[in-house]
Amino acid sequence: MIGLCVLGSTGSIGESTLDLVGRHPSQFRVVALGAHRSVDRLIAQCERFKPEHVAIADAAVAAQLERELRVRQLQARMHVGPEGLCEIATLPEAPFVMAGIVGAAGLASTFAAASAGKRLMLANKEPLVMAGRQLIETARASGATLLPIDSEHNAIFQCLPAGFVAGEAPAGVRRILLTASGGPFLDWTPQQLAKATIEQACRHPNWVMGRKISVDSATLMNKGLELIEASVLFGMPAARIDVIVHRQSVVHSLVEYDDGSVLAQLGSPDMRTPIAHALAWPARITSGVPLLDLLTVRKLEFLPPDPVRFPALRLARAAAEAGGLAPAVLNAANEAAVEAFLGGTLNFIDIPAVIETVMEQYAPTSVGTPQLAAVLQADAEARRVAKGVMQSSIEHRSGAAARAPAGVTQWT
């Protein structure tokens, strides 16, 4: 049996991964589970899969986790804090690592797994977005294997010629086409977008995902981050990567070749398909996903994205073309803005505006491939600038509301 470490086990990717392990108990065993702070869900997973190691990133709930493990007589060794996640990512008895931690929080443990020469299944975008070249170089040095889990990048990987090497442009490929569902607001007017609620933004029409990635899908920043990710992972300039809207989420991405051939990967919208592919690669295993019935689907539609309603794509493409630290700044500003939106202090329509302002105000320069320390510094500084931008906006709106004439409502 192959030992597996699941980073972000209590999230949607982690739970889908464990569902697959449960379907193939003779092939995989869970060596380690890592989560942020969802103790109850993590304990339930420990009871079922009996891992030898468990990590909790939030030290504030470590005592609760330790107590629950003891009460249930579970023998898993505890690891605490971000360092604990890195520790389980490098365990020699777990050659497979699922990197499913959302956001920049997953950066350190992903790099730890890459340094340890693992089969690293990348479900979190941020390591490739923020420090993609460094990650690829780290994996090459250690002999690690990078396998994409994002449905789009996994689809591209399946459509590439044999012998593909991460970070190098595949022979004969002219263009990559990333498909986007368009999210829940594809047909909304600017006036409707201005009043979009948290609940509406998190209600994706096709996929079951976490709140942060659901908001990114609603702004189309998710697709912008994927564009950067694809550029780095597949060694293609951003100019040769296009985004097309495909409402049905059946075609997960396409690869166009110099001879005019276009290869696509199709399937039901369920993350267990790319996870199963990465777990078994180069073989195939059953995933539990309903088989695609094209006679039921009947129609496949493709549309260009609207750059006016969804400026996040333009911002991401600009960051991809600029390179250096620009993608890290974009990602940090987006995380800060989405966090504020989910916290109720920022309007949905202001998310891309905050990102653009941060990119204009804070544009660090770098020559060549920036070191990881520089990436982390840019991430921290961009978050600080983003908070300042949002605070200034709040103060400005408050002042405008105070000066507004009677009978005029200032929406915030």
WORA-V364366 format. One line per field, one symbol per residue. ss: DSSP state (2 for helix, 1 for strand, 0 for the rest). A space follows every 10 residues. Layout:
ss: ???
This chain:
ss: 0111111000 0222222222 2220000111 1111100022 2222222220 0011110022 2222222222 2000001111 2222222220 0000011110 0002222222 2222200011 1100022222 2222222222 2200111100 2222222220 0000000000 0011111111 0000000002 2220000222 2000000000 2222222220 2222222222 2220000222 1111100000 1111111000 0111110000 0222222222 0000000000 0002222000 0011000000 0222222222 2200022222 2222222222 2200000222 2222222222 2000000000 0222222222 2222222222 2222222222 2220000000 00
